[in-house]
Structures are given as structure tokens and as C-alpha cells.
Amino acid sequence: MNDTQSHKKKSIIIYLVFIITALILSVFSWYYIEKDSKNKDINPLSLDSQTMQHLQINEAPPIHIQTHIESTTANKNPKDSKQLDSASFNNESNHISAQIDSNNCHNAKSTFCHDLQSQASSIETKQNLDSNNCHFEYSKNSNTDSKSNMLPSNNKDLAHPCRNDKSPNSIKNSDKTTTTYTKNPQRFYKKPKVVIIIDDLANKKDIKNFQSLHLKLTLSLFPKQFFSKNNPDIAKTLEFYMIHLPLEAHNFEQQGVINLRIGDSLQTIESHIAQIKKDFPKLAYINNHTGSRYTESREDMQKLLQVLARHKISFVDSLTTSKSVAGKLLKEQHKIHIARNVFLDNETNIASIAKQLNTALKIADKQGYVIAIGHPKQATYQVLKEYKEILLNDYEMLYINELDLLLQKHNISDTKTPLPLLE
């Protein structure tokens, strides 16, 4: 009898030890999973609404700006696609952009948009999204010379507009440009100036990839939001940076991205910019992320420029709409309208980006300088890598602040006016 009781006691003890061990392992597993998920880079443009609801955000934004998705009309037949020129792919005036919701992009690592045929039927002009951030919007108003049809030719082209690009480090050597650079024998300047801005930067990995090129690139970082919470610390390590300020667009919104909106009060704008300046004390330049609707509003742009001037921040116009009023307002204030000349990568393929870069270099040859905007895409990285020697030997790479000082020196009021022939 004693042996039986002793055996039962040992069994109970072993059973209790097993249960306690299992509980301890479960707690540790939960802790490390939570820790890993908090440290994980988040792509704000690939979050679905359910994920947004359950995502724990411990830091409140400096101001409350409600974000929403403006839906497109589902039963509207698409009009004939407009011919958009290569310099105006990314224009947002009258833009019709794809709606990103819980039925479309499911997670930050493998985002594939579904049901695009029904969405495409509501697009009046063109649906094309940034392969990394799904944020491009296009205008049916275009005022430049060279034109090309940007509407995809088949449903396969529409299948993955939210596809995340691979890391630039994973590019195969077989990916080569098909557009060859030829130095212009009649160029007006011996060493034209080139400014290349890389927008949409929200994590250290993308920044390091482009830093590895050892080119003087103007890195434009998102303000501190939950998906870019480390940007203030990253900025401290950079020689020069700019902030990519989200502004309201026509019929398009990105889930989780806080932006300034039409009708925001002067106090709201002041609070928003003051917080950004606090997060990035050395900040001196801001360019707009989207913002077709906002930059077309004279009243709202007046308020924004007023606040930026108070904080000694210059506005760089991404020209996401041909109707931007920034140029007129800055001219009235006797300030330079710094605006991009070329978008590099609205089409995410090496040949197109190389062609756009060649276009930018031709502009630099003619007017002495150029401002081009690209994004953290593998193809953009590859083209810049292949053009590195050309950019370093035949041109002079500048940060946007260095070009600004040069334009001021020669009393140039906008970035379409040539530099005087000094060489």
C-alpha cells in the first residue's frame, strides 16, 4: 500500500513539473513573438483594415487627422486612356488611383492586389501603383511633349500592382539596362549638376541600400509615424536628408498614413510641422508625398508655406499635379520654386527607368542642372548602379540644398530656368 501511494505521489509530481514547464515555455514563446513583431518593419501601404484595427500603436500622432479611403465608382465605364508623357506619369491632378483595402493588400511582406478588374473599370485615366508602396496616382492632364500610352495592355499587367520589389541586394546580374547613355557632344555645360531625390524612405534597410551606391542622393524620409518610427534616429546618421510630407490627394488615401488635409486650420498645420521639426531638428527641406488636391489649393498652400517659413523649412514641389499653385505663391514671395523635372520610376522596369534618367541628363545638359525623383525600387537601384560612373565623371551630384544655394547665387526663380554659361 505504501508503495502504491509513493508511486502516485511521484506521478503527480512529474505531471505538475510537466505542466509548469509547458506554461513557462508558452510564456517565453509569446514574449519573443511579440517582441519580434514590434521590431518588424511595417509597410503602411500594404496593411489591411483588420490589421490596422488590431495594431497596437503606443505613440499618439502630434495631431489627430482622420484618414479614410475615398471609394471610386464601381459601375463607371473606363474612358479612353489618355496619353501621358514620361515626365508626368506621376501627376495626380484629376487622378484616379486604385483603392487599397482589406480585400486587396493583405500583408507587408507579400502584398498582392485582388479584384483589380472591377477596380480598373472605375478608373478614368490610369491605374498604376508603386511596386513598393502602391501610391502612384496619374493625371489625365499632361502638358509635356513626349507621350506614351500608360494603360496596361492586358489583365496580367494589372495582376500585381502592389507587388513588393525584391531588395536591391538580390538583383541578378542579368538585369541590364537596354537604353544606352550617349554623352551629348553639344552639351552647354562641362559638368551639369544633378539632384536625385529618393522618396518614400521608412526603414534603415532601404536607406542603407541606396547609401551603398556612394552617390550624393537626397534621401527623403517619411515623418515619424508608426511605420517609420525609427526615422528620427536614422536621420541623425545622415549627412543630409529631407522629409517626405504626406498631403491630401484626389480620390486616394493610404491606410495608416497621417497627412495634412484641405481645410486644416493654421493651428493644426503648425502643430504638425512643429512636431516634425522636433523629431528632425536639422530639417531644412520638405517635399510633398502625393498631395494633388492639397497643392492645388491656394488657401491651404499659403498656410503651409507660412508655417514652413516660420520653421525655416523650404518647400520642394514634387509636382504631383500640373495645377500646383506652389510656384505662383513662391514667386509672389520672391522665393525660388524648387520643383522636380523628371520622375524616374513610374514604370518599374529597368529599360524605362534608364530612359527616364537619360531624359533627366539631357535636361541637365541643356540648362545646367536637373532634379529627378525616384523611389526605393530594385530597378531604380540597378539603373543608378550602372550609371554611377557616368554620374560621377560627366556630372556633378548635388544635394537639394546645394542646388538651392546655386540657384540663389544666380537669382534663378524656378527650376526650369537655365544656369548662366560659366564654363
N, C-alpha and C positions, 0 to 999 in steps of 0.2 A: 504493500500500500504506500509506503513511504517512497519507494522507487517510482511509483506511478505519479505521485504528487510532484516529486522532484522533476520528472520528465515534463509534466505540464508547465511547471514554472519556467523551465528552460525554453520551452516552445513559445510561451507568452513573451518572454524577454527578447528572443530572436525576432518575433513578429513585430514588437514595438520598435526595436532598433531598425528594422527594415522600413517601417512607416516613417520614422523620424528622418532617416537618410533620404528617402524619396521626397519628403517635404523640403528638406534643405536643398536638394538638387533642383527642385522645381523653382524655389525662390531665386537661386543663383541664375538659372536659365532665364527666368523672367527679367531679372535685373540687367543682364548683359544684352538681351534682345532690345529692351527699352533704350539702353544706353547707345546701342548701335544705330537704332532708328533715329535718335535725336541728332547724331553726328552725321547722318547721311545727307548728301547734297540733294536739294529739292528743286525740281524744275517746275516753277509755278504755272507754266503754261500747259502742263500735262496732268494736272490734278483734276480728278472728277469731283462733283459736288459732294458726294458721300464722304470722300477722303477729307475734303475741306471742313465738313461739319465735325469730324472726329479728330482732326489735327489739333493738338494742344499747342496754343501759341501763348507763351508766358509773358511776352512783352507787348504792351499796347502800342499802336502806332501813335505818332505825335498828335494827330488829329483823326477824327472819325470821318472817313469818306466812304459812303456805302458803294459797294461795287455791284454791278449787275450785268446780265447778259441781255443785250438788245437782240431780240429774235428777228430773223428775216422772214419774209412772207413765203409760206411753203408752197402755195399753189401758183405762184407767179412764174410765167414762162420766161426763160432767159432771152434777153435781147441779143442782137448780133454783137459778137465780141468786138471790142474796139482794138485798134492797132496802137500798142503802147511802145514808145521809144525806149531805148536801153537806159537812158538817164532818168526816166520817170517811172520805172517799174513799180517802185515802192510808194508812189504818191498815194495819198489817202483821200483826196478830195472826192466827194460823192462815192466813197469807197463802199464796196460790198464785200465784207470779209466773212470767212467761214465761222460759224458759231461753234465754240468748243464747250461741250457739256459732258455730263456723265455718260452719255451714250457714245461719245466719240473717243476721247483720250482717257485711258484707264490708269496709267501709272507713269512715274517719272523715268523709268528705265526702258520700257518698250511701249511707246505710245503709238497706236495705230488708229486712225480715224475711220469710223464706220458710217454707214448710211450716207455717204457723200453724194450719191446720185440725187437724192432728194434735196440735199442742201445746195448742190450745184444748180438745180433748177430754179433756185431763188436768187441766183447771183446775176446782177445786171451787167457786170463788166468782166471780172476775172477773179477766180478764187485760186490763190496760191499762197502757201504758208511757209514760213521759215522752217526749214527742216529741223532746226534745233529748238525753236521756241514757238512755232505756229503763230507768228504775229504779223506777217506782212499783209498789208491792205493795198489795193491798187485803185488808181483813179481812172475814170473814163475821160478825164480832161487831160490832154497832153499837148505840150507846146514846143516840142523839140523836133529835130529833123529826122533822124534815122528811126524807122519804125519796124516793129515785128509783132506778129500775132502771138500773144502770150497764153491763149486759151489752150489747155491740153487737148491733144488730138483724140484721145480715147479714154475709156474708163479706167484703164490700167494706170494712166498718169495721175488719176485722182485718188488712187487706192491708198496711198500712204503720205498725205501731205503733212502729217505730224510726226513723221519718222525722225527719230533722233539720229544725228550723224555719229559715225564712229569717232573715237578720239583721233586727233591728228597723228598721234604716235603710231596708230595702227594702219596708216595709209600704205598701200602696196606700192612698190617701186614702179609697177607697170602703169600707174596713173600718171600720165604725162599730158602736158598741155598740147592742144592741137593748133593753137594760134601762136605764131612765131613773132617775136618782137623784132622790129626793124628800126634802127635808130634813124630819126628824121634828119636827112642831110641839110635841110633848110630851116632847122630849128633856130629860133630867135635868141635863145639863151644858152650859154655854155653849160650851166648846171642848174636847171629849173628845180624849184622847191616842190616837194611832195609831202602832203599830210595825209596819213591813212588812219582813220578812226576805227577802232574795233568796238562795236556796241554790244549790249546785252550781257555784259560780264557779271556773273553772280557767284562764281566759285574759284577757288585757287587753282584748280586743275586747268581750266581754260586759260587763265591768265598766264600760268607757267608755260603752257604750250606755245603761246604767241611770244612770250619773253624769250623762249629758246631760239627764236629766229635771230635775235640780236639786231633787230631793226628798231628804229626810233618810231614806235607805234603809239598813237594816242589812245590809251585804254579808257573806255567809258563804262564805268561801273554803275550797276543799279544802286539806288539809295538803300539804306538798311531796312529790309523787310524780312519776314520770317524765312524766305528762301535765299536771302542774301545777307544773313545776319553777321557773317564774318567779314564783309566788305570793308568796314571801318578799319579793322586790324590789317587787312590786306593792303589797304591804301597807304598805310604807314611805311610799307616796304617798297613803294613805287617811287621812282624818280619824278614822274608826272602822271596825273590822272585827271579824268573828267567824270562828272556824274550824268547818268542817262536818266533823265527825269520823265516818268510816265505822265502823259497828258491825255485828256479825253479825245476819243476818236469818233468818227461817224459809224454808227451801227456795229460797233465792235468793242468787246471788253475781254480782258484776261482775268480769269478767276484768281483771286488772291493777290492781285497787283493793285496797290493803292495808288490812285492817280488824282491829280488836280482836275476839277470839273468846271464846266461852264456855270457861271453864277456863284462860284465860291467867293466868299467875302474877302476883303483885303486882310482881315484879321486871320482868316483861315489860311490864306496863302502865306502870310508872314509866319504863322506858327509852323507850317510845313517846311518852309525853307530854312527857318531858324534851327529846326531840329536837324535837318540835313547838314547845315553848316557846323552844328555842334558835333555831329558824328564824323564830319570830314573837315577839320579846322583849316587845312591848307587849300580847300576848294576854291578855284577861281573861274572855272568854266563849267557850264551845263549845256547839254544838248537834249532835244526832246525825243522821247520814246513814243511812237505813234503820235497822237495829238492833232490829227487833221481838223477836227472840229474846234479844238481849243485855239490853235494858231490862226484860224480864220476869223476869230472873234476879236475885234479891235478893243472892246472894253476889257475883256479878260487878259489879253496880252499886255495892255497898258498896265494893269495891276501887277502882273507877274514881273514885267521889266522893271517896274518901280521898286518892287521888293528885292529883286536880284541886285539892282544898283545899290540899294541900301546895304547889302551884304558884300558888296564889291565882287559880284559874280557876273561874268559876261555870258550872254546867251549865244549859242551856236545853233543855227537853224538847220535841222535835218531835212527840211523841205519835204515833208511827207504829204504836202498838198501844194499845188501850184498857186493856191489862193492865200497862202500865208501872208499875214499883214505885218510880220516882224520887220521886214525890210523897210516898209514905209514908216513905221513907228521909230525905228532906229535912225533913219535918215532925218526925221523931224528933230530927233535928239542930238543930231550931229555925231552919231556914233557909227562904227563900221557894222555893216550887215554881213556877219560871217556865216556863210551857208555852204553846204556841200555842193559839189559839182557833179559827182557820179556815185551811184550805188554799185557796188561790185558784184554782189552775190544774190540777187533776187532769184536767179536761176541757179540751182545748186548743182552745177556741173562744171568741171574744170575748163572746158573749152569756152563756155560763156563767161566765166569769171576772168579768164585770161584776156578775152576780147574787151571786157569792160575795163580792165586795168590798162590795156593798150590805149583805149579811148581816153582814160584819165591822163596818161603820159603825153598823149598828143595835145591835150588841153594845156598841160604844163609847158610843153614846147612852145606853144603859141603865146601864152600870157605870163609865163614865168613861174607859175605855181598852180597847184590844184588841190582840192580837198575831196577825198574819196572815203566812203563809209563801207565797211564790211562787218561781218558777224562771225562768231566762233564756230565755224563750219570746217570740216575736214578739207573740202575742196579749196576754200579760201586760204587755209594754212598752206596747202600744197602749192598753189599758184604763187603765193608770196615767197615760199621757199625757193621755187625755181627762178623767180625774178629777183632774188636777193642781190646777186652780183650786179645786175643792171641798175637796181635802185641805189646801190652803194657807189657804183662807179660813174654812172651817167647822170645821176640826180642827187639832190641833197634832201635827205629826210629831215623833217622838222616836226616838233610838237605843235599843237594848235596855238599855244601861247607865243611861240617863237614867230609863227607866221603873222599873228595878230600884231606883234611889235613891228614887224617888217612893213606891214600894210599901213600902220600908223605913221611910220617914218616917211613914207611916200604919199601921205594924205589920200590913200585909196579908201573909198567909201563902201565898196562891196567886193565880193569875191568873183566878179565877172570882169573887173577892170584890170588890164594888164599892168605888170610892173614896168617901170621905165627901163629901157635897154641900157644896162650898166656895163655889160660885157661885150 
